[in-house]
Amino acid sequence: MDPFNAWDIAIMVNQTGINATLLSTAANTLLVNYSFATLYELENCVNGTGKGCYFDGPGSDGPGIVHSIYAAKPPVIGQLPQGPYTGLLFTITYKVVGSIPYSPIQFLFSSSYPVITGQSPDVFTSQDGIYGARLGVDFAMTINPRALTILQGSNSTSTMTVSSMGGFSGTVNLTLTSSTNGLSPSLNSTKLTLTSDHPTLVKLTVASNASSSAIQYTITVTGTSGSLSHQVPVTILVKGRPDFILNASPSVLKIHPTNSGSSIIALDTQSDFSGSIHLSLDVPSVPGLIASLGATDFAISPGQPATTVFAVRTPESGFPFVYQINITATSKTISHAETIIVKPPAPDFSLLLGGTGFVVQPGQSRSFTLTMTSIDYFKGQLFLLSASLSGAKEVFSRPALALDFGNSSTSTMTITTDANLAPGNHNVTLTALGTTFLGVSVNHTITTTITVIPVPVGKIILGLQPLSYFAIVGALWIGVIGAAIREIRKPKPKRFLS
């Protein structure tokens, strides 16, 4: 068979006929062919005694069962010897016991064994043995092959031989039992009439549908005639049909108008696919939209994938765009398609602060222009907010405004400082809260520094800044003038002559 590096096999006998006394892996084929590797005997269990015995659930080791697990680990993965070759796996020594001169020697089948593993799933067949000869009238059942490999969506057959023993003559009824979801096993005959020395052949057909899982199953054929009953297990390995995988990464390209983008197109094998593949493009008929592939014809096989580059350039567009470009990969009767979506990045807008004067004296005002510009087809409402330290006040000429595709809009922000605001740097935070016409929030914040400088000494009057001084003086003059007006309007007493 092909190279392999491990086995997991269990064999059962009738202990009333023969009894296993020793399991030896000396001079096995892994020792011979993997002398450069690390070798492990993971289980050597005879009648439930020994190394690595398993006693949990179905398939447990126990009386009458010999179980062997052996593995070789090469220093480098894939360092398997070249095959095919033959060789010994292990040797079992049995002792004849009791008075029954007969015992079947059967491979046990479960979800874990028998299994022989290598670089790829190995296909193998097993043949049960017999010690001695049956006593009395009976019938026997054998099947070949005992293991079938089926591709998803196909079928395979095995031939079972039902034979008369000891002069048996009568009717044998056959039934199938399995838990094979997705498989359809059938027999071409389920009721047999046997006569002495005339075996009958029965065909077992196992069909797999396209949705069958690519795993190993077990089917059991049971034959009954009166009190006589025998079973034959059949292992079914379902394999996926040879296929390939087409993948685009990324499959969504976000590109500005009149810009370019690219994606990696990868082809890889699945279920041992090997063959040639042709790629083709289906591009929408949009003036200025250009798409191309670096290469269109490839040959891939297991371990030899292929890649190429998909490139696209978008045209000028005054409105949001979405282009769907289909890539189809074809190989004989197999075809796969991948869709690449080309669209602009998420709608956004820019927020810029313009102005020349960021230096003020206490009590002064400064005006700045805020410019909001649509990017990548932003369309929606904007609301302007500000936050600063105490001692300053910000007012927007347009605190709310609308922005359309590709347009700009402005608002004037006036900052007024208190007359007693301490000199130094003061941060003012400006925020534009945006909501697109689709209800998506887009916000931007910028921070600017306003530097407050003291009023020059020559401009200070009586220790006060001009604004403060004239405000006080003005208030005093208003008070004096008001008092004078009241005095003038005050009525004078009349004088009489005597």
C-alpha positions in Angstrom: 0.0 0.0 0.0 1.0 3.7 -0.1 3.2 5.0 2.7 1.7 5.5 6.1 2.9 6.4 9.6 0.3 5.1 12.1 -2.3 2.4 12.7 -5.1 1.9 15.2 -6.5 -1.7 14.9 -8.6 -3.9 17.2 -9.3 -7.6 16.6 -11.8 -9.8 18.5 -12.1 -13.6 18.9 -14.4 -16.0 20.8 -12.5 -16.8 24.0 -14.2 -20.1 24.4 -12.2 -21.3 21.4 -8.9 -19.4 21.5 -7.5 -16.8 23.8 -4.8 -14.2 23.0 -1.7 -14.3 25.2 0.7 -11.8 23.5 0.7 -8.8 21.1 4.1 -8.2 19.6 5.1 -5.3 17.4 8.7 -6.4 17.0 10.1 -5.9 13.5 7.0 -4.0 12.3 7.2 -2.1 9.1 7.4 1.3 10.8 10.5 0.2 12.6 12.0 -0.9 9.3 11.0 2.1 7.2 11.2 4.8 9.9 14.5 4.1 11.5 15.2 7.9 11.3 12.0 8.8 13.1 10.7 8.8 16.7 8.5 5.7 17.2 5.6 5.4 19.7 3.7 2.3 20.8 0.6 4.1 22.2 -1.5 1.0 23.0 -0.7 -2.7 23.5 -3.8 -4.1 25.2 -4.7 -7.8 25.4 -8.0 -8.9 27.0 -8.2 -5.5 28.8 -4.7 -5.7 30.3 -1.6 -3.9 29.2 -0.6 -0.4 27.9 -3.2 2.3 27.0 -6.3 0.1 27.4 -9.6 2.0 26.8 -12.7 1.3 28.9 -15.1 4.1 28.2 -18.2 3.6 26.0 -18.7 1.7 22.8 -15.6 0.1 21.4 -14.0 -0.4 24.9 -11.2 -2.9 25.3 -12.0 -6.1 27.2 -12.0 -9.9 27.1 -11.4 -11.4 23.7 -10.1 -8.1 22.2 -6.5 -7.2 21.2 -6.0 -3.5 20.5 -2.8 -2.0 19.0 -1.9 1.7 18.3 1.5 2.5 16.9 2.9 5.7 15.3 6.0 7.1 13.8 6.8 10.8 13.8 9.4 11.8 11.2 11.7 14.8 12.1 10.1 16.7 9.2 6.4 16.5 8.3 6.1 14.8 4.9 9.3 12.7 5.3 7.5 9.5 4.5 9.4 6.8 2.7 8.6 6.2 -1.0 6.0 3.4 -1.6 4.4 1.2 -2.3 5.7 -1.4 0.1 4.5 -4.3 2.2 5.3 -5.3 5.7 4.3 -6.6 9.1 2.2 -4.6 11.5 2.0 -6.8 14.6 1.8 -10.5 15.7 -0.8 -12.0 18.0 -0.2 -15.3 19.8 -3.3 -17.3 20.7 -3.7 -20.4 22.9 -6.4 -23.0 22.2 -8.8 -23.3 25.1 -12.0 -25.1 25.9 -13.7 -27.8 23.7 -15.0 -25.5 20.9 -12.7 -26.0 17.9 -13.8 -22.8 16.2 -13.6 -19.0 16.5 -14.0 -16.1 14.1 -11.1 -13.7 14.1 -12.7 -10.3 13.3 -11.6 -6.7 12.8 -13.6 -4.4 15.1 -15.0 -1.3 13.4 -15.9 1.9 15.2 -15.6 5.6 14.7 -11.9 5.5 15.6 -10.6 2.1 14.2 -9.4 0.4 12.2 -7.5 3.2 10.7 -4.2 3.5 8.9 -3.0 7.1 8.4 -0.4 8.7 6.1 -0.1 12.0 4.2 -3.6 11.5 2.8 -6.5 9.2 3.7 -5.4 5.7 2.9 -7.7 3.2 1.3 -7.4 -0.3 2.7 -9.4 -3.5 2.9 -9.6 -6.0 5.8 -10.4 -9.7 5.7 -11.6 -11.5 8.8 -10.0 -14.9 9.7 -11.3 -18.2 11.1 -9.8 -20.6 13.5 -10.9 -24.2 13.2 -14.2 -25.3 11.7 -17.8 -24.8 12.7 -19.6 -27.7 14.2 -23.2 -28.5 13.2 -25.5 -27.0 10.6 -24.9 -23.3 9.9 -24.3 -20.7 7.2 -21.5 -18.2 6.7 -21.3 -14.6 5.4 -18.3 -12.8 3.9 -18.1 -9.6 1.9 -15.4 -8.2 -0.3 -14.3 -5.5 -0.2 -15.0 -4.7 3.4 -14.2 -1.0 2.9 -15.6 1.2 0.2 -14.6 4.7 -0.9 -17.3 6.8 -2.5 -17.3 10.3 -3.9 -20.1 12.6 -2.9 -23.0 12.2 -5.3 -21.8 8.7 -6.5 -22.1 5.1 -5.5 -20.0 1.9 -5.1 -20.7 -1.8 -4.7 -19.4 -4.7 -2.7 -20.2 -8.5 -3.1 -21.3 -10.6 -0.2 -21.1 -14.4 -0.3 -23.6 -16.4 1.8 -22.6 -20.1 2.1 -24.1 -23.3 3.5 -22.0 -25.1 6.2 -22.5 -28.5 7.6 -25.3 -29.4 5.2 -27.3 -26.2 6.0 -30.4 -25.8 3.8 -33.0 -23.2 4.3 -33.9 -19.5 4.0 -31.6 -16.6 5.1 -33.1 -13.1 5.6 -30.8 -10.1 5.2 -31.3 -6.7 6.7 -29.3 -3.5 6.8 -28.6 -1.3 9.8 -26.8 2.0 9.8 -26.7 5.5 11.0 -25.5 6.9 7.7 -27.1 10.3 7.3 -26.9 11.1 3.6 -26.1 7.5 2.4 -28.5 5.1 0.8 -27.4 1.4 1.2 -29.4 -1.4 -0.6 -29.2 -5.1 -1.3 -30.3 -6.6 -4.6 -31.8 -9.5 -2.6 -32.9 -9.7 1.0 -34.3 -13.3 1.1 -32.0 -16.1 0.0 -32.7 -19.9 -0.3 -29.5 -21.8 0.4 -28.8 -25.5 -0.4 -25.8 -27.6 0.6 -22.5 -26.5 -1.1 -24.2 -23.9 -3.3 -23.2 -20.4 -2.1 -25.3 -17.3 -3.1 -23.9 -13.9 -4.1 -25.6 -10.7 -3.0 -24.7 -7.2 -4.2 -24.5 -4.4 -1.7 -24.8 -0.9 -3.3 -24.1 2.2 -1.3 -25.1 5.6 -2.9 -24.0 8.9 -1.5 -25.8 12.2 -2.3 -24.2 15.5 -2.8 -24.8 16.6 0.8 -23.3 13.5 2.5 -20.6 14.5 5.0 -17.1 13.5 3.9 -16.4 11.2 6.8 -16.3 7.5 7.6 -19.5 5.5 8.1 -20.2 1.9 9.1 -23.0 -0.3 7.6 -23.9 -3.7 9.1 -25.4 -6.5 7.1 -27.3 -9.0 9.3 -28.3 -12.5 8.1 -30.8 -14.6 10.2 -32.3 -18.0 9.8 -34.2 -19.3 12.7 -32.0 -19.0 15.8 -28.9 -18.6 13.6 -27.6 -15.0 13.1 -24.4 -13.5 11.7 -23.3 -9.9 11.0 -20.8 -8.4 8.6 -19.7 -4.8 9.0 -18.8 -2.6 6.0 -16.8 0.6 6.3 -17.8 3.5 4.0 -15.4 6.4 3.4 -17.1 9.3 1.7 -14.8 11.7 0.0 -15.6 15.1 -1.5 -15.6 15.4 -5.2 -12.5 17.0 -6.7 -13.1 20.7 -6.7 -11.4 24.0 -6.4 -11.8 27.2 -4.4 -12.1 30.7 -5.8 -11.5 33.6 -3.3 -11.2 37.3 -3.7 -9.5 39.3 -0.9 -10.8 41.8 -0.2 -14.1 41.3 -2.0 -15.3 44.9 -1.2 -13.1 47.7 -2.6 -13.8 51.2 -1.3 -12.4 53.6 -3.9 -12.8 57.4 -4.5 -13.9 58.5 -7.9 -11.1 58.4 -10.6 -9.0 56.3 -8.3 -7.7 52.7 -8.4 -7.9 49.6 -6.2 -6.9 46.0 -6.3 -7.8 42.6 -4.9 -5.9 39.3 -4.7 -7.6 36.4 -6.5 -6.7 33.0 -5.2 -7.3 29.5 -6.6 -6.7 26.4 -4.5 -7.6 22.7 -4.7 -10.3 20.9 -2.7 -10.6 17.1 -2.5 -7.4 16.5 -4.5 -8.5 18.6 -7.5 -5.9 18.9 -10.2 -6.4 20.7 -13.6 -6.5 23.9 -15.6 -8.8 26.9 -14.7 -9.8 29.9 -16.8 -10.8 33.2 -15.3 -13.2 35.7 -17.0 -14.6 39.1 -16.0 -18.1 40.5 -16.3 -17.8 44.3 -16.0 -20.8 46.7 -16.0 -21.1 48.9 -19.1 -20.2 52.2 -17.3 -18.0 54.7 -19.3 -14.6 55.0 -17.7 -14.9 51.9 -15.4 -11.9 49.8 -16.2 -11.2 46.3 -14.7 -8.5 43.7 -15.5 -6.8 40.5 -14.3 -3.1 40.0 -14.1 -3.5 36.5 -15.7 -6.5 34.4 -16.8 -5.2 30.8 -17.2 -3.8 28.6 -14.5 -3.0 25.0 -13.7 -3.3 24.0 -10.0 -2.9 20.8 -8.1 -2.7 19.7 -4.4 0.0 21.9 -2.8 0.3 24.1 -5.8 -2.3 27.0 -5.6 -2.3 30.0 -7.8 -2.9 33.7 -7.4 -3.3 36.8 -9.6 -4.2 40.5 -9.1 -7.6 42.0 -10.0 -7.3 45.8 -10.6 -10.1 48.4 -11.1 -10.2 52.1 -11.8 -13.4 54.1 -11.2 -14.7 57.0 -13.4 -15.8 60.4 -12.4 -19.2 60.4 -10.8 -21.3 63.1 -9.3 -23.4 60.7 -7.3 -22.8 57.7 -5.1 -21.9 54.5 -7.1 -21.9 50.8 -6.5 -20.3 48.6 -9.2 -20.6 44.7 -9.1 -17.9 43.0 -11.1 -18.2 39.2 -11.4 -15.2 36.9 -11.7 -16.0 33.4 -13.1 -13.5 30.5 -12.8 -14.2 27.5 -15.1 -12.6 24.1 -15.3 -14.4 21.6 -17.6 -17.7 20.9 -15.9 -16.9 22.9 -12.7 -17.6 26.6 -12.4 -17.4 29.0 -9.5 -18.1 32.8 -9.4 -17.0 35.5 -7.0 -18.4 39.1 -6.9 -16.3 42.1 -6.1 -18.2 45.2 -4.9 -16.7 48.6 -5.8 -18.0 51.6 -4.0 -16.8 54.8 -2.4 -15.7 55.0 1.2 -18.2 55.9 3.9 -19.7 59.4 3.5 -17.7 62.0 5.4 -17.0 65.8 5.5 -14.1 67.9 6.4 -14.0 70.7 9.0 -11.6 73.5 8.6 -11.1 76.7 10.7 -9.9 79.8 8.9 -8.7 83.1 10.2 -5.7 85.2 10.9 -6.1 86.5 14.4 -5.8 84.1 17.3 -4.4 86.7 19.6 -6.8 89.0 21.5 -6.8 91.4 24.4 -9.3 91.0 27.2 -12.7 92.3 26.2 -12.0 92.0 22.5 -13.7 89.8 19.9 -12.4 87.8 17.0 -14.3 86.2 14.1 -13.3 83.0 12.3 -14.7 81.2 9.3 -15.6 77.5 9.6 -15.7 75.6 6.3 -17.4 72.2 6.0 -17.0 70.3 2.7 -18.7 67.1 1.6 -16.4 64.1 1.0 -17.4 60.8 -0.6 -21.0 61.9 -1.2 -21.9 63.2 2.2 -25.4 64.7 2.2 -27.1 65.7 5.4 -27.4 68.1 8.3 -24.6 69.6 10.4 -24.9 71.2 13.8 -22.1 73.3 15.3 -21.2 73.4 18.9 -18.3 74.9 21.0 -16.8 74.5 24.4 -14.3 76.7 26.1 -13.1 77.8 29.5 -15.1 80.4 31.4 -14.4 84.0 30.3 -15.2 83.6 26.6 -18.3 83.3 24.6 -18.7 81.8 21.1 -21.5 82.6 18.7 -22.1 81.0 15.2 -23.7 82.9 12.4 -25.2 79.6 11.2 -25.2 77.0 14.0 -27.2 74.5 11.7 -26.8 74.0 8.0 -27.3 71.5 5.2 -24.5 70.0 3.1 -25.1 68.4 -0.3 -23.0 66.0 -2.5 -19.6 67.6 -3.3 -20.5 71.0 -1.9 -19.1 73.3 0.8 -20.8 75.5 3.4 -19.5 78.1 5.8 -20.4 79.6 9.2 -18.8 82.5 11.0 -17.8 82.0 14.7 -17.3 85.0 16.8 -15.4 84.7 20.1 -15.9 87.5 22.7 -13.6 87.6 25.7 -14.4 89.1 29.1 -12.7 92.3 30.0 -11.2 90.6 33.1 -10.1 87.4 31.3 -6.6 86.5 32.6 -3.8 86.5 30.0 -2.6 83.2 28.6 -3.6 80.4 26.3 -7.2 79.3 26.2 -8.5 76.2 24.3 -11.7 76.4 22.3 -13.2 73.1 21.1 -15.4 73.1 18.0 -17.6 70.2 17.1 -19.6 69.5 14.0 -22.3 66.9 14.5 -23.4 65.4 11.1 -26.2 63.1 10.1 -26.4 61.7 6.6 -29.7 61.5 4.8 -29.6 57.8 5.6 -29.4 58.5 9.3 -25.7 57.6 9.8 -23.8 59.8 12.3 -20.5 61.4 11.3 -18.8 63.8 13.7 -15.6 65.9 13.7 -13.9 68.0 16.4 -11.1 70.4 16.2 -9.4 72.4 19.0 -7.9 75.9 18.5 -5.9 78.0 21.0 -6.8 81.6 21.7 -4.0 83.6 23.2 -5.1 86.4 25.5 -2.4 89.1 26.0 -2.4 91.9 28.5 -3.2 95.5 27.4 0.0 97.5 26.9 1.0 99.7 29.9 0.8 102.9 28.0 -2.9 102.2 27.4 -3.7 101.7 31.0 -5.5 104.6 32.7 -5.4 104.9 36.5 -4.4 101.2 36.6 -7.4 100.2 34.6 -7.6 98.9 31.0 -9.2 101.5 28.7 -12.5 99.7 28.3 -12.8 99.3 32.1 -11.7 102.9 32.7 -14.1 104.4 30.2 -16.9 102.2 31.5 -16.4 103.4 35.0 -16.1 107.1 33.9 -19.1 106.8 31.7 -21.1 105.4 34.6 -20.0 108.3 36.8 -20.9 110.9 34.3 -24.3 109.4 33.7 -24.8 109.5 37.5 -23.8 113.2 37.6 -25.9 114.2 34.7 -28.9 112.4 36.1 -28.5 114.2 39.4 -28.3 117.6 37.7 -31.4 116.9 35.7 -33.3 116.0 38.9 -32.1 119.3 40.5 -33.3 121.4 37.6 -36.7 119.8 37.6 -37.1 120.2 41.4 -39.9 122.8 42.0 -38.8 126.0 43.8 -40.9 127.6 46.7 -43.0 130.7 45.9 -42.2 134.0 47.5 -44.9 136.5 48.7 -44.4 140.2 49.4 -45.7 141.5 52.7 
